[in-house]
Amino acid sequence: MKVWLTLCISKPVMKRASWSAVIVGAILISINHGNAILKGDVDFTRVLQMCLTVIVPYMVSTVSSVSTLLSAERGFQLEAPMKRAV
């Protein structure tokens, strides 16, 4: 668990996750809240929803990056090809 958390806060993982969160978050905010933003109908609840909209891709990217790094460290273990019955 300590290794996992250390990788989560490592600079490369945080940088990649931040870029993913900014790009994906901006797209999702414009899709989900674009009309409200254009109308000026933004209250505290909507701002909270927009923050969560950015946090989700950050977390997904972080988990994916850490999982990939740990898999690469252990080496990819491919399953043996299945033998056909003759």
C-alpha positions in Angstrom: 0.0 0.0 0.0 2.9 2.4 0.8 4.4 1.8 -2.7 1.0 2.5 -4.3 0.5 5.7 -2.4 4.1 6.8 -3.1 3.5 6.3 -6.8 0.2 8.2 -6.6 2.0 11.4 -5.4 5.1 11.0 -7.7 5.7 13.9 -10.0 5.2 12.0 -13.3 1.9 10.4 -12.2 0.5 13.7 -10.8 1.6 15.6 -13.9 -0.1 13.1 -16.3 -3.2 12.9 -14.1 -3.4 16.7 -13.9 -3.3 17.1 -17.7 -6.0 14.4 -18.1 -8.2 16.1 -15.5 -7.9 19.5 -17.2 -8.6 18.3 -20.7 -11.3 15.7 -19.9 -12.8 17.8 -17.1 -13.1 20.9 -19.4 -14.9 18.8 -22.0 -17.2 17.2 -19.4 -18.0 20.6 -17.8 -18.8 22.1 -21.1 -21.1 19.2 -22.0 -22.8 19.0 -18.6 -22.8 22.6 -17.4 -22.3 24.6 -20.5 -25.9 26.0 -20.8 -25.9 27.0 -17.1 -22.5 28.7 -17.5 -23.7 30.7 -20.5 -26.9 31.7 -18.7 -25.0 32.7 -15.6 -26.9 30.1 -13.5 -23.9 29.0 -11.5 -24.4 28.5 -7.8 -22.4 26.7 -5.1 -23.9 23.3 -5.8 -23.0 23.6 -9.5 -19.5 24.7 -8.7 -19.1 21.7 -6.4 -20.4 19.4 -9.2 -17.8 21.0 -11.6 -15.0 20.3 -9.1 -16.1 16.7 -8.8 -16.2 16.5 -12.6 -12.5 17.4 -12.7 -11.6 15.1 -9.8 -13.0 12.0 -11.3 -10.7 11.9 -14.4 -7.7 12.8 -12.1 -8.5 9.8 -10.0 -9.0 7.5 -13.0 -5.7 8.6 -14.6 -3.9 8.2 -11.3 -5.2 4.6 -10.7 -4.4 3.7 -14.3 -0.9 5.1 -14.2 0.0 3.4 -10.9 -1.5 0.1 -12.0 0.5 0.2 -15.2 3.7 1.1 -13.3 3.3 -1.7 -10.9 2.5 -4.2 -13.7 5.6 -3.1 -15.6 7.7 -3.5 -12.5 6.5 -7.1 -12.0 6.8 -7.8 -15.7 3.9 -8.6 -18.0 2.7 -12.1 -17.4 0.9 -13.3 -20.4 -1.2 -16.4 -20.3 0.1 -19.4 -22.2 -1.7 -19.9 -25.5 -4.5 -22.4 -25.4 -3.8 -25.7 -27.1 -6.3 -27.0 -29.5 -7.7 -30.5 -29.1 -7.0 -32.5 -32.2 
